Each structure stands twice: as C-alpha cells, then as structure tokens.
C-alpha cells in the first residue's frame, strides 16, 4: 500500500535538515561575512511499500537508487562553481585632518587614506566547455580579482567580460577546455507548485543543495524590493542564503530555469531568481560587446483601478481627469525622453502596445524590455476619454534614471 499524504509529509520532514533564508534586507545578496551556517539535505523518496514494523525515519536508504533531485544534482553539480572576488577600497580622510593645523602637526603631511580589501563569495555556472560562465553582477562588480573554483577542486583566474546592473547579470571567462556545462531550460513554462532545486555555496558551504517548489512567477522588481531592476522574478521556497547568488535554479529535469539572486528581510523562506530567458539574452549581449542595452521610454506609470481613478480625479493639483477604470496611467513623462518626443503626456492611459492589451505597469515594462532599441512601438492610449494612436522609438536605457 502507498504511503498516505500525511505519512509522506512526516517522512520528508524527518529527513529534511536546516532550511530558511536569512534576513538580508530588500537588496541583493552581496558579501558573505557570517559564521552561521544552514543547509538542506536532499529530499528522499519513500519506499514503494509501507513498512509494517519500522518508522519512516528508520527506513534504509539505497545509494544505488537516487531520486530525481539527486539525479539532477549529479548531472548539473560539476558545472556549478564558487566565485571569490576581491576589490580594493580606498578610505576617505576625515575632513578635520585636512585642516592646515593638523598638517603642521603631522610634519606638513596629512594622514593618507587607508586601503582595505573587500571580499565576497558567490556562485556561478558554466555555459560552455571553453570556460564561459554566468553569475550575478553584484558578485563580481568592480572586482580587482576573481577566482573561480570548480567542484573537482581546480581553480582558475576569471576575467569579468561584462556586467549589467539593470538585470544583475554578469558573465565571466576562464581559460580552460572540456569543462562540464549546464543545460538551459525554459522558465516561461513554469507554474507554481513545480519542484525547484538550488545549487550554490551559501555561507561559504560549497556545493550545497536545497529543494522546494516554484512559489510564484512574474514577481515585479517593485514587489521584490528592488525597483531599479528590470526583471520579472521567479519566487521559490528553496532555501537561498548569502553565497547562493549567481547559482542555478533547476527544474526537476536538472535544467537551469533561473539564477538565484535575492531574498527579502520580511520573507520567511522565500527567495527570488532571474528567469533564464532574461539572463541568457543579456549574457549574449555581454559576451558580444561587453555591455547590454535596454529599451527605454521615459515614463513613470501606475496600474489604474477604480479606486486610483477616484483619488486622482479628486487631486486638483495634478490637473488630470481620468475616465477609464483599467489600463496603465502615465503619471510622469521625463524631459527629452522618447515618450516626450512621441507626444505622450501625463494623464494618458496606455491600453495597448503593438495591438496587445495591457493592464499593469509590469506588462508595459516587460513588453518594452522585449523590444529593440530604435525599433518602433505602436501605442494605443486614451486621453481625456478619446482613443489615440502614437508611435514611439525606445532609446537605450540610461542607468542613472528610471522610466
């Protein structure tokens, strides 16, 4: 007889060790400077037959019959790497020491800034046998040195080919050949409830495996707490800790569907990953030219609802009259932006882009991001209760602004 759902739950709970992600604020996982450690042992499948006189915890484990998680890890694990980065930071001289009186005290010379070395540890994975790697931008950004360590113990000096702060994707190259590689999957077909497997080096504990499910898809950057990013995140409850940054999120077939990236301080066991399609598109640009371009309109938007409509219409200072209950309301058009040049105005409601209806600002951002710099977008808007059509050409995204 098969195990009941309750018995299976108890069985898995007894075999699981460790768990939740730490509280690191609404930001990306950067440096790993902590002495605590957690982990999650791989889940093990129960036997096909219910035992008669033994508890689930005492059941024998057969190393010759690994479950699908173990099989996925065995296939992908050798292509997951540890990335150690270091950069030299020059300290600032306190303003008081710049006073001429202090210069005389120090024999005519003020104290010089002290250099310090900041170190961080993250994860990454190998894309090609000749040493092309993918990781998070924050793992290697501004690094003076990058050391890449494979699961088999070999170490290589890494060259940062390019980083993209807008999506937090980076690519690194090492001089090697015949390396193990990952297989990329498709995140677009993910649905909540599917298995999710994370491999990385959390808290300095190399080759750690955690498992859970896909908790949600399409989480906006604002929802995750990083509004300056352009990513629709995958949400998972597979434990992600400092050091997992840049490592792969796998499906049950062992295919990479995302890059483990961020956690929230107020979340209990929730982590977020960049969809692999986004990461792959950016990585191709970085390997090709060392930089990534993002289409940009130059607008600030809000999802329009009946409640927001009433609030805006009551605000006399805005001077906006909204008649629609659905769509994406433009609350600001930045000067000299593509939107301003195309004639978009505050109070316009975007209803369609290239003939496709949009209801949320996230949908607009996603469609703009999927377009090409300089290519034409056809917008259908509602202005003061009248439908209008405009053509707009996105320019390259200026990283110092948002829009």
C-alpha positions in Angstrom: 0.0 0.0 0.0 1.3 3.5 -0.8 2.1 6.0 1.9 -0.7 8.4 2.8 -0.2 12.1 2.2 0.2 12.7 6.0 2.7 9.8 6.3 4.7 11.1 3.3 4.7 14.7 4.8 6.1 13.3 8.1 8.6 11.2 6.3 10.0 14.1 4.4 10.0 16.4 7.5 12.1 13.9 9.4 14.7 13.7 6.6 14.9 17.4 6.0 17.7 19.3 7.8 18.0 23.1 8.1 16.0 25.5 6.0 15.1 29.1 5.8 16.8 32.1 4.2 18.4 34.8 6.4 17.2 38.4 6.7 19.4 40.5 4.5 17.1 43.4 3.6 15.4 44.3 0.4 18.6 44.1 -1.6 20.7 41.6 -3.5 23.0 39.2 -1.7 26.4 40.8 -1.7 29.1 39.9 0.7 29.2 36.7 2.8 30.6 37.7 6.1 28.9 35.5 8.7 29.8 32.5 10.8 26.4 30.9 10.9 25.5 28.0 8.7 22.4 26.3 7.4 21.7 23.6 4.9 19.0 21.4 3.5 19.6 17.7 2.9 18.1 16.4 -0.4 14.6 15.0 0.0 14.5 11.2 -0.3 11.7 9.2 -1.8 9.8 6.8 0.5 9.8 3.1 -0.4 7.1 1.8 -2.7 5.7 -0.4 0.1 4.5 0.7 3.6 6.7 -0.8 6.3 5.0 -2.9 8.9 7.1 -2.6 12.0 9.5 0.3 11.4 9.1 4.1 11.5 9.8 6.1 8.3 12.9 7.6 9.8 14.5 4.1 10.2 14.0 3.0 6.6 17.2 2.0 4.8 18.4 4.4 2.1 19.7 2.8 -1.1 22.6 4.8 -2.7 22.1 2.9 -5.9 18.6 4.3 -6.4 18.8 8.1 -6.2 15.7 10.2 -6.5 15.1 12.8 -9.2 16.7 15.6 -7.1 19.9 13.5 -6.6 19.9 12.7 -10.3 19.6 16.4 -11.3 22.3 17.4 -8.9 24.6 14.7 -10.2 24.1 15.9 -13.7 24.5 19.7 -13.0 26.7 19.8 -9.9 30.0 19.6 -11.7 29.2 22.7 -13.7 28.4 24.9 -10.7 31.3 26.9 -9.5 32.3 29.0 -6.5 33.3 32.6 -7.3 35.5 34.5 -4.8 36.0 38.2 -5.7 38.1 40.9 -4.1 38.3 44.7 -4.6 40.5 47.4 -3.0 38.6 50.3 -1.5 40.3 53.5 -0.6 39.2 55.0 2.7 38.3 58.7 3.0 40.4 61.1 5.1 38.2 62.8 7.7 37.6 66.5 7.0 39.2 67.5 10.3 42.6 66.1 9.1 42.6 68.4 6.1 42.9 71.5 8.4 46.3 73.3 8.0 46.9 73.0 11.7 46.8 69.2 11.5 49.2 69.3 8.5 51.8 71.2 10.6 51.2 68.6 13.4 52.0 65.8 11.0 55.1 67.5 9.6 53.4 69.1 6.7 51.5 66.0 5.5 48.0 64.9 6.4 47.3 61.3 7.0 46.8 59.3 3.8 43.7 57.2 3.2 44.0 53.5 4.3 43.2 50.9 1.6 41.1 47.9 2.6 40.2 44.8 0.7 36.6 43.8 0.5 35.9 40.2 -0.3 32.8 38.4 -1.3 31.7 34.9 -2.3 29.1 33.8 -4.7 28.2 31.1 -7.1 28.0 30.7 -10.9 27.6 28.1 -13.6 29.4 27.0 -16.7 27.7 27.7 -20.1 30.3 26.4 -22.5 33.2 23.8 -22.4 35.7 26.6 -23.2 35.0 28.5 -19.9 32.1 30.9 -20.4 30.3 31.4 -17.0 27.2 33.2 -15.8 26.7 34.8 -12.4 25.1 37.8 -10.7 26.5 41.3 -11.5 26.8 42.1 -7.8 29.0 39.1 -7.2 31.8 40.4 -9.5 31.0 44.1 -9.9 34.1 46.3 -9.6 36.2 43.3 -8.6 40.0 43.6 -8.9 40.4 39.8 -8.9 38.0 36.9 -9.5 38.8 33.3 -8.6 36.7 30.5 -10.0 36.8 27.1 -8.2 35.2 24.0 -9.7 33.6 21.2 -7.8 36.6 19.0 -8.6 38.9 21.4 -6.8 40.5 23.1 -9.8 40.8 26.9 -9.6 41.1 29.5 -12.3 41.6 33.2 -12.6 38.4 34.7 -14.0 38.0 37.6 -16.4 34.8 39.7 -16.0 33.7 40.1 -19.6 30.7 42.3 -18.7 28.1 43.2 -16.0 24.6 44.5 -16.3 23.3 46.3 -13.2 19.8 46.7 -14.6 19.2 42.9 -14.6 22.0 41.9 -12.2 23.5 39.5 -14.8 27.2 39.1 -15.4 29.5 36.9 -17.5 33.0 35.6 -16.7 35.6 33.8 -18.8 38.2 31.4 -17.6 40.9 29.8 -19.7 40.0 26.1 -19.7 38.7 23.4 -22.0 36.5 20.3 -21.9 34.6 21.7 -18.9 31.2 20.3 -17.7 28.3 22.5 -18.7 24.7 23.1 -17.7 21.6 22.6 -19.8 19.4 25.6 -20.1 15.6 25.1 -19.7 12.6 27.4 -20.1 11.2 29.4 -17.3 8.2 30.6 -19.4 6.6 27.2 -18.9 6.9 27.2 -15.1 3.8 27.0 -13.0 3.6 27.4 -9.2 3.9 24.1 -7.4 6.6 22.6 -9.6 9.8 21.4 -8.0 12.7 23.8 -7.7 16.3 22.9 -6.9 19.1 25.3 -5.9 22.8 24.6 -6.0 25.4 27.0 -4.7 27.8 28.0 -2.0 25.7 29.6 0.8 27.6 30.9 3.8 30.8 29.5 2.3 29.5 25.9 2.4 30.4 24.7 -1.1 28.2 22.5 -3.2 25.1 22.9 -1.1 21.8 21.6 -2.5 18.4 22.9 -1.4 15.0 22.0 -2.7 11.4 23.3 -2.7 8.8 24.5 -5.1 8.2 27.3 -7.5 6.1 29.6 -5.3 5.1 32.2 -7.9 6.2 33.6 -11.2 6.2 37.1 -12.7 7.1 38.9 -9.5 7.8 42.5 -10.4 11.0 44.2 -9.2 9.0 46.5 -7.0 7.3 43.6 -5.3 10.7 42.0 -4.6 12.0 45.3 -3.2 14.5 46.2 -6.0 12.5 48.7 -8.1 15.6 49.8 -10.0 15.9 46.4 -11.7 14.1 45.2 -14.9 13.3 41.6 -14.1 10.1 39.6 -13.6 11.4 37.3 -10.9 10.7 33.6 -10.1 9.7 33.1 -6.5 10.8 29.9 -4.8 10.9 28.5 -1.2 14.1 26.5 -2.0 16.4 27.9 0.7 18.6 30.8 -0.7 21.2 32.2 1.5 24.2 34.6 1.1 26.6 32.9 -1.3 23.8 31.3 -3.4 23.9 34.5 -5.5 24.6 33.6 -9.1 24.0 29.9 -8.8 21.4 28.0 -10.8 17.8 27.3 -10.0 16.8 23.9 -11.6 13.6 22.2 -12.6 13.1 18.5 -11.9 14.9 17.5 -15.1 18.0 19.3 -14.0 17.7 22.2 -16.5 18.6 25.7 -15.4 15.5 27.9 -15.3 16.8 30.8 -13.3 19.7 32.5 -11.5 19.3 32.6 -7.7 19.5 36.2 -6.7 17.7 37.9 -3.9 15.8 37.4 -0.6 13.7 39.8 1.4 14.2 40.6 5.1 10.5 40.2 5.8 10.1 36.9 4.0 10.1 33.5 5.7 11.9 31.1 3.4 11.2 32.9 0.1 13.9 33.6 -2.5 13.9 35.0 -6.0 15.6 34.1 -9.2 16.1 35.8 -12.6 14.4 33.9 -15.4 16.9 32.1 -17.6 15.5 33.6 -20.8 16.3 37.1 -19.4 19.7 36.1 -18.2 20.6 34.3 -21.5 19.6 37.3 -23.6 21.7 39.7 -21.5 24.6 37.2 -21.4 24.7 37.0 -25.2 25.0 40.8 -25.4 27.7 40.9 -22.7 29.8 38.3 -24.4 29.3 40.0 -27.8 30.0 43.6 -26.8 30.7 43.8 -23.1 27.5 45.7 -22.4 23.8 45.3 -22.6 21.2 47.7 -24.0 17.7 48.1 -22.5 14.9 49.9 -24.4 13.7 52.9 -22.6 10.6 55.1 -22.9 11.0 57.6 -20.1 7.7 57.4 -18.3 6.5 56.7 -14.8 3.4 54.5 -14.6 0.8 53.1 -12.2 -1.8 50.4 -12.5 -5.2 52.0 -13.0 -8.1 50.9 -10.8 -11.4 52.4 -9.9 -10.0 53.5 -6.5 -6.9 55.1 -8.0 -9.1 56.8 -10.6 -11.2 58.4 -7.9 -8.2 59.5 -6.0 -6.5 61.1 -9.0 -9.7 62.9 -10.1 -10.0 64.4 -6.6 -6.5 65.7 -6.6 -6.8 69.2 -8.1 -3.0 69.8 -8.1 -2.5 67.0 -10.6 -4.9 68.5 -13.0 -5.7 65.1 -14.5 -9.1 63.8 -15.5 -9.3 60.0 -15.8 -12.3 58.3 -17.3 -11.0 54.7 -17.5 -11.0 52.1 -14.8 -8.4 49.9 -16.4 -5.1 50.4 -18.1 -1.8 51.9 -17.2 -1.8 55.5 -16.2 1.2 57.7 -17.1 1.9 59.9 -14.0 5.1 61.5 -15.4 6.9 61.9 -18.7 10.6 62.6 -18.4 12.0 65.6 -20.3 13.8 64.8 -23.6 12.8 61.2 -23.4 11.4 59.0 -26.2 8.0 59.3 -24.7 8.2 63.1 -24.6 9.3 63.2 -28.2 6.5 60.9 -29.3 3.9 63.2 -27.6 2.9 61.1 -24.6 1.5 63.2 -21.7 0.8 62.9 -18.0 -2.7 61.5 -17.6 -2.6 59.3 -20.8 -3.8 55.8 -20.2 -1.9 53.1 -22.1 -4.3 50.4 -23.3 -2.4 48.5 -26.0 1.1 48.1 -27.2 1.5 46.7 -30.8 -2.1 45.6 -30.6 -1.8 43.7 -27.4 -3.9 44.9 -24.4 -2.0 45.8 -21.2 -3.4 46.2 -17.7 -0.4 46.6 -15.5 2.8 48.7 -15.5 4.7 45.4 -15.2 3.2 44.2 -18.5 4.3 47.5 -20.2 7.8 47.2 -18.8 8.0 43.6 -19.9 6.9 44.5 -23.5 9.3 47.4 -23.7 12.2 45.3 -22.4 11.4 42.7 -25.1 11.6 45.3 -27.8 14.7 46.6 -29.6 16.4 50.0 -29.1 15.4 52.2 -32.1 12.6 49.9 -33.2 9.1 51.3 -33.4 6.3 50.6 -30.8 2.7 51.3 -31.6 0.8 52.6 -28.6 -2.9 52.9 -28.2 -3.8 55.4 -25.5 -6.8 57.1 -24.0 -6.5 60.8 -23.5 -9.4 62.7 -21.9 -11.8 60.0 -22.9 -10.7 59.8 -26.5 -8.6 57.0 -28.1 -5.4 58.0 -29.8 -2.5 56.1 -31.5 1.1 57.1 -31.2 4.4 55.7 -32.5 7.4 55.7 -30.2 11.0 54.6 -30.7 12.7 53.4 -27.4 16.2 54.6 -26.8 18.9 52.9 -24.8 18.2 52.8 -21.1 20.1 55.5 -19.1 21.2 53.6 -15.9 21.2 56.8 -13.8 17.4 57.3 -14.4 14.3 55.1 -14.2 11.5 55.1 -16.6 
